[in-house]
């Protein structure tokens, strides 16, 4: 691959398609038929974006979605005050920052509750 941004996107897509993927730079060179320098640069870019982290073993591992970006979607888990089922709530921090409360529908009992009720 000659275009560095294409390699970065290819690596990102592979990690998204295969959760739990752990590979070294040397393995990536063989897997994607790219040069050592190109793979190292692509991994450096993905580490700087906080998409990947480099384990002590030398493998590159995808970060959990909650750790990737402070400006991206935020996930929180709240218990329904009626049935105590855990519900996951996702919102974009930038667009929802002005909202003080939000209402959720429980996936188990289907009752509506506010985040203030669940806290």
C-alpha positions as CSV (number, residue, x, y, z in Angstrom):
1,X,0.0,0.0,0.0
2,X,1.4,3.3,-1.0
3,X,-1.1,5.7,0.7
4,X,-0.5,6.0,4.5
5,X,-4.0,7.1,5.2
6,X,-5.4,4.1,3.3
7,X,-3.3,1.8,5.5
8,X,-4.5,3.5,8.7
9,X,-8.1,3.0,7.6
10,X,-7.5,-0.6,6.6
11,X,-5.9,-1.4,10.0
12,X,-8.8,0.4,11.8
13,X,-11.4,-1.6,9.7
14,X,-9.6,-4.9,10.5
15,X,-9.6,-4.1,14.3
16,X,-13.3,-3.2,14.1
17,X,-14.2,-6.3,12.2
18,X,-12.2,-8.6,14.5
19,X,-12.6,-7.6,18.1
20,X,-9.7,-8.9,20.2
21,X,-7.2,-8.7,17.3
22,X,-3.6,-8.5,18.7
23,X,-0.8,-8.2,16.2
24,X,2.8,-6.9,16.2
25,X,4.2,-4.6,13.6
26,X,6.1,-7.5,12.0
27,X,2.9,-9.5,11.6
28,X,1.1,-6.5,10.1
29,X,3.9,-6.1,7.5
30,X,3.2,-9.6,6.3
31,X,-0.6,-9.4,6.7
32,X,-1.0,-6.2,4.7
33,X,2.0,-6.4,2.4
34,X,3.3,-3.0,3.6
35,X,6.8,-1.8,4.5
36,X,8.0,-1.8,8.1
37,X,8.1,2.0,8.1
38,X,4.5,2.3,6.7
39,X,3.1,-0.1,9.3
40,X,5.0,1.6,12.1
41,X,3.7,5.0,11.0
42,X,0.2,3.7,10.7
43,X,0.3,2.1,14.2
44,X,1.8,5.4,15.6
45,X,-1.1,7.3,14.1
46,X,-3.7,4.9,15.6
47,X,-1.9,5.0,19.0
48,X,-1.9,8.8,18.9
49,X,-5.6,8.8,18.1
50,X,-6.1,6.5,21.1
51,X,-7.7,3.9,18.9
52,X,-4.9,1.4,19.7
53,X,-2.4,0.9,22.5
54,X,0.8,-1.0,22.4
55,X,1.0,-3.8,25.0
56,X,4.3,-4.7,26.7
57,X,4.5,-7.8,24.5
58,X,4.7,-5.5,21.4
59,X,1.2,-6.3,20.2
60,X,-1.1,-3.6,19.2
61,X,-4.6,-3.9,20.8
62,X,-7.7,-1.9,20.2
63,X,-8.8,0.3,23.2
64,X,-12.3,-0.1,24.5
65,X,-14.7,2.4,22.8
66,X,-15.1,4.3,26.1
67,X,-11.3,5.1,26.2
68,X,-10.9,6.2,22.6
69,X,-12.0,9.7,22.6
70,X,-13.2,12.1,25.3
71,X,-15.2,14.1,22.7
72,X,-16.9,11.1,21.2
73,X,-20.0,9.2,22.4
74,X,-20.2,8.5,26.1
75,X,-21.7,5.3,27.4
76,X,-23.1,5.0,30.9
77,X,-25.0,2.2,32.6
78,X,-28.0,2.9,34.8
79,X,-30.3,0.5,36.7
80,X,-34.0,0.8,36.2
81,X,-35.5,1.9,39.5
82,X,-38.5,-0.4,38.8
83,X,-37.0,-3.8,37.8
84,X,-33.3,-3.1,38.5
85,X,-32.2,-4.1,35.0
86,X,-29.0,-2.5,33.8
87,X,-29.6,-0.2,30.8
88,X,-26.8,1.3,28.6
89,X,-27.2,4.9,27.6
90,X,-25.1,6.5,24.9
91,X,-25.0,10.1,24.1
92,X,-22.7,12.5,22.3
93,X,-21.0,14.7,24.9
94,X,-20.8,17.7,22.6
95,X,-24.4,17.9,21.6
96,X,-26.0,16.7,24.8
97,X,-23.8,18.8,27.2
98,X,-26.6,21.4,27.7
99,X,-29.2,18.7,28.7
100,X,-29.5,18.3,32.4
101,X,-31.8,15.2,32.4
102,X,-32.7,12.5,29.9
103,X,-35.4,9.9,29.9
104,X,-34.8,6.2,29.1
105,X,-37.1,3.3,28.4
106,X,-36.0,0.1,30.2
107,X,-35.2,-2.8,27.9
108,X,-36.7,-5.2,30.4
109,X,-39.9,-3.8,31.8
110,X,-40.4,-1.1,29.1
111,X,-41.1,1.6,31.8
112,X,-39.8,5.1,31.2
113,X,-37.5,6.6,33.8
114,X,-35.2,9.6,34.1
115,X,-31.5,9.5,34.7
116,X,-32.2,11.4,37.9
117,X,-34.4,8.4,39.1
118,X,-31.6,5.9,38.2
119,X,-28.8,7.8,40.0
